[in-house]
Amino acid sequence: MQSPFKVAPFLIAFIVAASFSCQKKETLVENTKGNETDSLLPPVETQAPNTDYEPAFMGQTRAPGIKTKTTYTVTKLASGLESPWGLCNLPDGRMLVTEKKGILRIVTQSGAISAAITGLPPVNSNGQGGLLDIAVDPNFATNRMVYWSFAKTGTNGTATAVAKGRLSDDETKIENAQVIYTAIPEFNSTLHYGSRLEWDGQGNLFVSTGERSNLQSRPEAQKLDAALGKVLRITTDGQAASGNPFIGQQNMLPEIYSYGHRNVQSLARHPQTGDLWEAEMGPKGGDEVNLIAAGKDYGWPSISYGLEYSGGPIGPGITQKAGMEQPIYYWDPSVSPSGMTFYTGGLISEWKNNLFLGCLSGAHIVRLVIENNKIKAEERLLSDLNERFRDVLEGMDGALYAITDSGLMYRIGL
């Protein structure tokens, strides 16, 4: 692997162009002037919106831009992954990476990719399905337990499911794999599985689901007897976690934590407050960032800042309704937010507690500066690479690691 390097700003264009060669691992540079102030810039979004909807409050969309002052390096760490979807840290700094077709691998911080880890149950990889997110147990150092989400084929269609198993001592297989949870009802759809996993700090798992992306299944997001279009909170055995808002209520699934979501592919807890944040894909416009609270309704499909792909309104074409939460932030046009992470400031102090989101159609990584639970500023990173960023993670070394649909892994750090 080549060592990261720093260059004068006037050489950046030449270095970036030259770096795209046949080498497996490459290093790019993002450079800024060290004496820049924290002054805010015009919004980074310059395209016209799809709608003329007005935001509910100032700063809800098209926040001021900002530019990172720190000189950081962007290293192409690995290539050859096949449609990677999720990644998580192992205690020693290596990372577990899922591949959509059903393969689990380990990638080192030097970019070495392991052979396929065997022992996982079959997945349905059609459409947006497959082997999706991955999380290691908070006590992995002693129990070696791993949890993953995937698209599961059932008798009446497909569903988002969660499974667990033990990573063998030699790291070649998953032992005693078992499905612990299936989001009902099943639907004949290959879209909108959601599927992000996030620990709640108490040993339980938050699990996101999508509403399966058709007019028949879309209303399930509002139904409390269905697990679609939800953020769920379950134990490591797949049961409803204690303290969930609908436990003991008739005709309501006790595992539901929040509802009214479209397709949540982003979950992360704030490193200071412990609050759960999520991002979800809207239709044509209307991608959202939400601060999740137990028992709340986030509106889909009753309200939306987006349109049908045909250009028509979503339902009645309204953006606000009593009893439904407003997004903290939204994008129009869409950026298609996927995996996200809060940065704890290990290497780049100005990024401390900022939220980073991998974007698919946007083909960049979003940096959001949050102040008092509002978005103060937005920056777009790595847009020159024209990659669909599927997931982003803060590594054990304090750098950011990102995977792309094209099979690459990047390291962003010093």
Residue pairs with C-beta under 8 A, 6 or more apart in sequence:
1 25
1 75
1 77
1 110
1 111
2 23
2 25
2 26
2 27
2 75
3 27
4 27
4 29
4 73
4 75
4 413
4 414
5 27
5 29
5 73
6 29
6 31
6 71
6 73
7 15
7 29
7 31
8 31
9 31
9 32
9 33
12 29
12 30
12 31
15 28
15 29
16 28
16 29
16 384
19 26
19 27
19 28
20 26
24 76
24 78
24 79
24 80
24 111
25 75
25 76
25 77
25 78
25 79
25 111
26 75
26 76
27 73
27 74
27 75
27 76
28 73
28 74
28 75
28 76
28 385
29 71
29 73
29 74
30 68
30 71
30 72
30 73
30 74
30 381
31 71
32 67
32 68
32 69
32 70
32 71
33 69
34 69
34 71
36 67
36 69
38 66
38 69
40 64
40 65
40 66
40 376
40 377
41 64
41 65
41 66
41 67
42 64
42 65
43 62
43 63
43 64
43 65
43 378
44 65
44 378
44 379
44 380
45 62
45 331
45 333
45 378
47 333
49 285
49 332
49 333
50 284
50 285
50 306
50 307
50 311
50 332
50 333
51 285
51 305
51 306
51 307
51 332
53 305
53 319
53 332
54 319
55 61
55 305
55 330
56 319
56 320
56 326
57 326
59 329
59 374
59 375
59 376
60 326
60 327
60 328
60 329
60 330
60 375
61 305
61 329
61 330
61 331
61 332
63 329
63 368
63 375
63 376
63 377
63 378
64 376
64 377
64 378
65 377
65 378
65 379
66 367
66 369
66 376
66 377
66 378
66 379
67 379
68 348
68 350
68 351
68 367
68 379
68 381
69 350
70 348
70 349
70 350
70 351
70 414
72 348
72 412
72 413
72 414
73 411
73 412
73 413
73 414
74 382
74 410
74 411
74 412
75 410
75 411
75 412
75 413
76 408
76 409
76 410
77 107
77 109
77 110
77 111
77 401
77 409
77 410
77 411
78 107
78 111
78 112
78 113
78 408
78 409
79 407
79 408
79 409
80 113
80 407
81 97
81 99
81 105
81 107
81 113
81 403
81 407
81 408
81 409
82 99
82 100
82 101
82 103
82 407
83 99
83 100
83 101
83 130
83 405
83 407
84 97
84 98
84 99
84 100
84 390
84 391
84 403
84 404
84 405
84 407
84 409
85 98
85 99
85 100
85 130
85 131
85 132
85 133
85 390
85 391
85 403
86 97
86 98
86 132
86 133
86 134
86 148
86 149
86 196
86 197
86 339
86 390
86 391
87 95
87 96
87 97
87 98
87 107
87 134
87 339
87 391
87 393
87 401
87 403
87 409
88 95
88 96
88 134
88 135
88 136
88 393
89 95
89 136
89 393
89 395
89 396
90 96
90 106
90 136
90 140
91 140
91 141
91 396
92 396
93 109
93 395
93 396
93 397
94 106
94 107
94 108
94 109
95 106
95 107
95 393
95 395
95 401
96 104
96 105
96 106
96 134
96 136
96 146
97 104
97 105
97 106
97 107
97 134
97 403
97 409
98 104
98 130
98 131
98 132
98 133
98 134
98 148
99 105
99 130
99 131
100 125
100 129
100 130
100 131
100 132
101 123
101 125
101 130
101 131
102 120
102 122
102 123
102 125
102 130
102 131
102 150
103 116
103 117
103 131
104 116
104 117
104 120
104 131
104 134
104 148
104 174
105 113
105 114
105 115
105 116
105 117
106 113
106 114
106 117
106 171
107 113
107 114
107 409
109 395
109 397
109 411
111 409
114 171
115 172
117 167
117 171
117 172
117 173
117 174
118 172
118 173
118 174
119 165
119 168
119 173
119 174
119 175
119 177
120 131
120 148
120 150
120 163
120 165
120 174
120 177
121 150
121 152
121 163
121 177
121 179
122 153
123 129
123 130
123 131
123 150
123 151
123 152
124 130
124 150
124 151
124 152
124 153
124 158
124 190
125 131
125 151
126 151
126 190
127 189
127 190
127 191
128 151
128 190
128 191
128 192
128 193
129 150
129 151
129 158
129 190
129 193
130 150
130 151
131 148
131 150
132 148
132 149
132 150
132 151
132 160
132 193
132 195
133 148
133 149
133 195
133 196
133 197
133 339
134 146
134 147
134 148
134 197
135 146
135 147
135 148
135 197
135 198
135 199
135 205
136 145
136 146
136 147
137 143
137 144
137 145
137 146
137 147
137 236
138 199
138 203
139 145
140 146
143 166
144 166
144 167
144 168
144 169
145 164
145 165
145 166
145 167
145 236
146 164
146 165
146 166
146 167
146 174
147 162
147 163
147 164
147 180
147 197
147 205
147 236
148 162
148 163
148 164
148 197
149 160
149 161
149 162
149 163
149 193
149 195
149 196
149 197
149 207
150 160
150 161
150 162
150 163
150 195
151 158
151 159
151 160
151 161
151 190
151 193
151 195
152 158
152 159
152 160
152 161
152 179
152 182
154 182
154 186
155 186
156 185
156 186
156 187
156 188
157 185
157 186
157 187
157 188
157 189
158 186
158 187
158 188
158 189
158 190
158 193
159 182
159 183
159 184
159 185
159 186
159 187
160 182
160 183
160 193
160 194
160 195
160 207
160 209
160 210
160 227
161 179
161 181
161 182
161 183
162 179
162 180
162 181
162 182
162 197
162 205
162 207
162 234
162 238
163 177
163 178
163 179
163 180
164 177
164 178
164 180
164 236
165 174
165 175
165 176
165 177
165 178
166 174
166 175
166 176
167 174
167 175
168 174
168 175
179 238
180 234
180 236
180 237
180 238
181 207
181 232
181 234
181 238
181 255
183 207
183 209
183 227
183 228
183 230
183 232
184 226
184 227
185 220
185 226
185 228
187 212
187 214
187 216
187 217
187 228
189 212
189 213
189 214
189 217
191 210
191 212
191 213
191 214
191 263
192 210
192 211
192 212
192 213
192 262
192 263
193 209
193 210
193 212
193 263
194 207
194 208
194 209
194 210
194 229
194 261
194 263
194 264
194 265
195 207
195 208
195 209
195 210
195 265
196 206
196 207
196 208
196 264
196 265
196 266
196 267
196 278
196 339
197 205
197 206
197 207
197 267
198 205
198 206
198 267
198 268
198 269
198 276
199 205
199 206
199 269
200 206
200 233
200 241
200 269
200 276
201 269
201 274
202 241
203 235
203 236
204 233
204 234
204 235
204 236
204 241
205 233
205 234
205 235
205 236
206 231
206 232
206 233
206 257
206 267
206 276
207 231
207 232
207 233
207 234
208 230
208 231
208 232
208 261
208 264
208 265
208 266
208 267
208 278
208 280
209 227
209 228
209 229
209 230
209 231
209 232
209 261
209 264
210 228
210 229
210 261
210 262
210 263
210 264
211 217
211 218
211 220
211 221
211 228
211 229
211 261
211 262
211 263
211 300
211 301
212 218
212 220
212 228
213 263
217 228
218 229
218 300
218 301
219 301
220 226
220 228
220 229
221 228
221 229
221 230
221 259
221 260
221 261
221 262
221 300
221 301
222 229
222 259
222 260
222 297
222 300
222 301
222 302
224 246
224 249
224 251
224 252
224 253
224 256
224 259
225 251
225 252
225 253
226 253
227 253
227 255
227 256
229 259
229 260
229 261
229 262
229 300
230 256
230 257
230 258
230 259
230 261
231 256
231 257
231 258
231 259
231 261
231 264
231 267
231 276
231 278
231 292
232 255
232 256
232 257
233 240
233 241
233 244
233 255
233 257
234 240
234 241
234 255
235 241
239 255
240 247
240 253
240 254
240 255
241 255
243 294
244 254
244 255
244 256
244 257
244 294
245 256
245 257
245 294
245 295
246 252
246 253
246 254
246 256
246 295
247 254
248 254
257 292
257 294
257 295
258 292
258 293
258 294
258 295
258 296
258 297
258 298
259 296
259 297
259 298
260 296
260 297
260 298
260 299
260 300
260 302
260 324
260 325
261 278
261 280
261 298
261 300
262 280
262 281
262 282
262 283
262 300
262 301
262 304
263 280
263 281
264 278
264 279
264 280
265 279
265 280
265 281
265 337
265 338
265 339
266 277
266 278
266 279
266 280
266 337
266 338
266 339
266 340
266 357
267 276
267 277
267 278
267 340
268 276
268 277
268 278
268 340
268 341
268 342
268 355
269 275
269 276
269 277
269 342
270 276
270 277
270 342
270 353
271 342
271 344
271 353
272 353
275 291
275 292
275 373
276 291
276 292
277 289
277 290
277 291
277 292
277 328
277 340
277 342
277 355
278 289
278 290
278 292
279 287
279 288
279 289
279 290
279 337
279 340
279 357
280 287
280 288
280 290
280 300
280 337
281 287
281 334
281 336
281 337
282 288
282 304
282 305
282 306
282 330
282 331
282 332
282 334
283 304
283 306
283 307
283 308
283 309
283 314
283 334
284 306
284 307
284 308
284 309
284 311
284 333
284 334
285 305
285 306
285 307
285 331
285 332
285 333
285 334
286 304
286 305
286 306
286 307
286 314
286 330
286 331
286 332
286 334
287 306
287 330
287 331
287 332
287 334
287 335
287 336
287 337
288 298
288 305
288 327
288 328
288 329
288 330
289 327
289 328
289 329
289 330
289 337
289 355
289 357
289 368
289 375
290 298
290 325
290 327
290 328
291 328
291 373
292 298
293 325
296 325
297 323
297 324
297 325
298 324
298 325
298 327
299 321
299 324
299 325
301 314
301 315
302 315
302 316
302 318
302 321
302 324
303 314
303 315
303 318
303 319
303 320
303 321
303 324
304 314
304 315
304 319
305 319
305 327
305 330
305 332
306 314
306 332
306 334
307 313
307 314
308 314
320 326
328 373
328 374
328 375
329 368
329 375
331 337
331 362
334 361
334 362
335 357
335 359
335 360
335 361
335 362
335 364
335 366
336 359
336 360
336 361
336 362
337 357
337 358
337 359
337 360
337 362
337 366
338 357
338 358
338 359
338 360
338 389
338 390
338 391
339 357
339 358
339 390
339 391
339 392
339 393
340 355
340 356
340 357
340 358
340 392
341 355
341 356
341 392
341 393
341 394
341 400
342 353
342 354
342 355
342 356
342 394
343 351
343 352
343 353
343 354
343 355
343 356
343 394
343 400
344 352
344 353
344 394
344 398
345 351
345 352
345 353
345 398
346 394
346 397
346 398
346 399
347 397
347 398
347 399
347 413
347 414
348 398
348 413
348 414
351 367
353 370
354 367
354 368
354 369
354 370
355 366
355 367
355 368
355 370
356 365
356 366
356 367
356 368
356 381
356 392
356 400
357 365
357 366
357 368
357 392
358 365
358 389
358 390
358 391
358 392
358 402
358 403
359 365
359 366
359 388
359 389
360 388
360 389
360 390
360 405
361 388
362 380
362 383
363 383
363 385
363 386
363 387
363 388
363 389
364 380
364 381
364 382
364 383
364 389
365 380
365 381
365 382
365 389
365 392
365 400
365 402
365 412
366 378
366 379
366 380
366 381
367 378
367 379
367 380
367 381
368 375
368 377
368 378
369 375
369 376
369 377
369 378
369 379
370 376
381 412
382 389
382 402
382 410
382 412
385 410
387 404
387 405
387 406
387 408
388 404
388 405
388 406
389 402
389 403
389 404
390 403
390 404
390 405
391 402
391 403
392 400
392 401
392 402
392 403
393 400
393 401
393 402
394 400
394 401
395 401
395 411
397 413
398 413
399 411
399 412
399 413
399 414
400 411
400 412
400 413
401 409
401 410
401 411
401 412
402 409
402 410
402 412
403 409
403 410
404 410
